[in-house]
Amino acid sequence: MVHKQYKKFAIIGFVITTVVCLYILFGDHDFLERRYALEMDFQQLEETRTGPEILEALRGLNLHCEVAPTPLGDQVCGAMLAEYEGIPADNIMFYFDAQQRLTAVKLSLPASEHEALATLLQSRYGTPITAEPVATWSVANGQLALGAPEGDTTTTLWIAKSPENLASNN
């Protein structure tokens, strides 16, 4: 009888150990990702900032980078966020072209924070140029857009002016 008890516990222990190992190897570990607070003024962004400069300036964010050609750039670096300027946030992504120039920044927040973010952006950058369905502002060296919430996310996107446009504005 005692032998059957030990066998039962051994099997339960083996199953639990196997499940834990499989989770460690293949599970979704987002909850283990450290999230950061970010304070950043979109007015300060410049496409002349290179990937290494952004990584150095924001090294506290623990940015993860990879080469991944997208419509926004050839390389992307991102970090999980706890908050942006005191507003709960999900993540931020920095996009770079092949020459490592900053081309775009995408900030994602919970949809429930859309109004708080809109209020922050209006207080910082004034009345938007357009308001519906996307609020846009012209900021130094780029355009800033705040889209209407989609699902459970709201997104802000900063797009750099092209180098040709910057040269003609000087």
C-alpha positions in Angstrom: 0.0 0.0 0.0 2.8 2.4 0.9 4.6 1.6 -2.4 1.5 2.7 -4.4 1.4 6.0 -2.5 5.0 6.8 -3.5 4.3 5.8 -7.0 1.3 8.1 -7.1 3.4 11.0 -5.8 6.2 10.3 -8.2 3.8 10.4 -11.2 2.2 13.7 -9.9 5.7 15.2 -9.4 6.8 14.1 -12.9 3.7 15.6 -14.5 4.1 18.9 -12.6 7.8 19.1 -13.4 7.1 18.4 -17.1 4.4 21.1 -17.3 6.7 23.6 -15.6 9.6 22.8 -18.0 7.3 23.1 -21.0 6.0 26.4 -19.8 9.5 27.7 -19.2 10.6 26.6 -22.7 7.5 27.5 -24.7 5.2 29.6 -22.6 4.1 33.2 -22.9 6.4 35.2 -20.6 5.1 38.7 -21.1 4.2 38.9 -17.4 7.9 38.4 -16.6 9.0 41.4 -18.8 9.9 44.3 -16.8 7.9 47.4 -17.6 9.3 51.0 -17.5 8.1 54.5 -17.0 8.9 56.9 -19.9 9.0 60.6 -20.1 9.7 61.8 -23.6 8.8 64.9 -25.6 8.0 64.1 -29.2 9.1 67.6 -30.0 12.7 66.5 -29.2 12.8 63.7 -31.7 14.9 64.0 -34.8 15.5 61.6 -37.6 19.2 62.5 -37.4 19.3 60.5 -34.1 20.7 57.1 -34.9 19.9 53.8 -33.4 22.9 53.7 -31.2 22.2 57.3 -30.0 18.6 56.3 -29.1 19.7 53.2 -27.4 22.2 55.2 -25.3 19.7 58.0 -24.4 17.0 55.5 -23.5 19.2 52.7 -22.1 17.1 52.5 -19.0 14.2 51.1 -21.1 16.0 47.9 -21.9 15.1 48.2 -25.6 15.1 45.0 -27.7 16.1 45.5 -31.3 15.8 43.4 -34.5 16.2 43.9 -38.2 12.6 43.7 -39.4 11.7 45.6 -42.6 8.4 47.3 -42.1 6.6 50.2 -43.8 8.0 52.4 -41.0 11.6 51.3 -41.2 14.2 48.6 -41.7 15.0 48.0 -38.0 12.8 48.2 -34.9 13.6 48.6 -31.2 11.0 48.3 -28.6 10.3 48.1 -24.9 7.4 47.3 -22.6 6.1 50.3 -20.7 4.3 50.7 -17.4 3.5 54.3 -18.1 4.2 57.3 -20.4 4.2 60.7 -18.7 2.2 59.2 -15.8 -0.4 57.6 -18.1 -0.6 53.8 -18.1 1.0 52.5 -21.3 1.7 49.2 -23.1 4.9 49.6 -25.2 7.0 51.9 -27.4 8.6 51.1 -30.7 11.4 53.0 -32.5 11.9 52.5 -36.2 15.1 53.2 -38.1 16.0 53.2 -41.8 18.9 51.3 -43.4 21.3 54.2 -42.4 20.1 53.9 -38.8 18.2 57.2 -38.9 15.1 57.4 -36.8 12.0 57.2 -39.1 9.1 56.7 -36.7 8.1 56.1 -33.1 4.9 54.2 -32.1 3.5 54.5 -28.6 0.7 52.1 -27.6 -1.6 52.6 -24.6 -4.7 50.9 -23.3 -7.8 52.3 -25.1 -9.1 53.5 -21.7 -6.3 56.0 -21.6 -7.1 57.7 -25.0 -8.7 60.8 -23.4 -5.8 61.2 -20.9 -3.3 61.0 -23.7 -5.3 63.4 -26.0 -5.4 65.9 -23.1 -1.6 65.6 -22.5 -0.8 66.0 -26.2 -3.1 69.1 -26.6 -1.6 70.7 -23.5 1.9 70.1 -24.9 1.4 70.8 -28.6 -1.8 72.9 -28.8 -4.9 72.4 -30.9 -4.4 69.6 -33.4 -4.3 70.4 -37.1 -6.9 67.7 -37.7 -9.1 66.1 -35.1 -11.3 63.3 -36.6 -10.8 60.4 -37.0 -7.1 61.0 -36.3 -5.7 64.0 -34.3 -2.5 65.3 -35.9 0.1 67.9 -34.8 3.1 69.3 -36.6 6.1 69.0 -34.3 9.8 69.7 -34.8 11.1 67.4 -37.5 7.9 65.4 -37.9 4.2 64.8 -37.6 2.5 63.4 -34.6 -0.8 61.5 -34.9 -3.2 60.1 -32.3 -5.6 57.6 -33.7 -9.0 56.6 -32.3 -8.9 53.6 -30.1 -9.0 50.3 -31.9 -10.1 47.3 -29.7 -8.3 47.6 -26.5 -5.4 49.8 -27.7 -4.9 53.5 -28.7 -1.8 54.4 -30.7 0.3 57.5 -31.1 2.6 57.7 -34.1 5.5 60.1 -34.8 6.7 60.1 -38.3 10.0 61.9 -39.2 10.1 64.5 -42.0 12.1 63.1 -44.8 15.7 64.4 -45.0 14.8 66.2 -48.3 12.0 68.1 -46.5 14.4 69.0 -43.6 17.0 70.3 -46.0 14.4 72.5 -47.8 13.1 73.9 -44.5 16.6 75.2 -43.4 
